[in-house]
Amino acid sequence: MRAALRAFFAALFAIGLVLASGPSPAQADTPDAQNWPKPRFISYNVCGAACAIYEGSKDAWRDKIVNAMDGWDADLVMLQEMCHGQWTLLRDSLEGRPSGNKYDSVWGATLASTSGCAK
C-alpha cells in the first residue's frame, strides 16, 4: 500500500511540476477560468480478496463498477484491494466499449499474490 501511495503522490508531484513550468496565460486570455469544470474522483475499496463481492456474477460486479464510474462522470477512479483478475475484467471491458468515457488504467500491486483472489 505504501508503494502505491508513493507512486500516486509522485505522479501528482510530477503533474504539478509540468503544470507549473509551462507558460501561464494572461488573465485576459481566459475570461472563463472561474467556470472551468472541477475534476471528479472516485475512490473505492473493492475488498476483492476478502469479501464475497460478485453477487452471483463477475459481469454484474463489473457492470456495477462501470455504472458508478459513468454515473459520477469520474475523471479519475482509484480502486483499492483489487485482485489482478478483477482489474483485467474491468480494464478489458472499458477498453472495448463503443461509447462512454474512455479510461487508461494502471495496475500497481503491494502483494505478489493472495489466496483470497482465487475465489
N, C-alpha and C positions, 0 to 999 in steps of 0.2 A: 504494500500500500504506500509506503514511504517513497519508493522509486516512482510510482505513478504520480504521486503528488509533486515530487521534484520535477518530473518531466512536464507536468501541467504548468507549474509556476515558471519553469524555464521557457516554455512556449509563450506564456503571457508576457514575460520579460522581453523576449525576442521581438514579439509583435509590437510592444511598446517602443523598443528601440527603433524599429523600422518606421513606425508612425511618427516618432519624434524627430527622426533625422531627415525626413522628406520636407520639401518646401511647403510652407503653410500658406494657403490662400488668404488674401486680404479679406477683412470682414465684409467689405462692399461686394466682393465676388460671391459670397454665399449668404444672400439675404434670408434664406430659409433654414439656416443652420440650426436654429432653435427647434425646428419641426422635423428633424431627422428621426427616423424610426429608432426606437430603443431595441437592442438585441434581446431575444428571448432565449432563456436557458431552461433545460430540464435536467435534473439530477435524480436518478432513480436507483435504489438498491434492489437489484434483480433477485438476490438471495438464491442464486442458481444451484449451488451445491448442497444447500441445507433445507430448502423449502420445496414443497410439492406445488410448483407454480404453473404447471401446464394445463390444469383443469381439464384433463382428458385429451388434449390435442396440442402438439407443438405449434401447429399453424394458428390455432386460436390464440395462443400466447403471443406469437409474433404479431398477429393482427391487432391485438390489444395494445402492444407497444407502438406499432406504426400509427394506429389511430390516435394515440395520445400525442405522438410527435406532430402529426398533421393538425390535430385539434388545437394544440398550443401554438402552431406555426413556429416551431422551435428553430432557432438558428444554430444552437449547439446542444447536443444531447450527451450527457455523461452517465454511463451505466456502470455501477459498481457490483462486485461479487457476481460476475457473469462468467459462465463457463465458455470455453472456446467454441463448442458446438452451438451454443445459443448465439454467440456473436456471428458465426458464419451463417446461421439461418437468417438472422436479421440483415446482415450485410448483403447476402445474395438476393434477398427479397427487395431491398431498397435499390440495388444496382439495376435490377431487371424490370422495374415497374415503368409503365409507359407514361404516367402522369404523376403529379405531386412534386414536393420538394425533393431535390437531389442532395444526397449526403455523401461525403467521403468518410471513411472510417479508419480508425487506428486501433490496433489491439495492443494492450500492454498487460503483461502478467506479473503478478507478485509471487505466485507459486507455480512451479513447473506442472503440477497436476494435483488433483484432489479426488478422493474416491467418490465423493458425492456427485460429481459431474457425470458419472456413468449411468445414473438413474434416469 
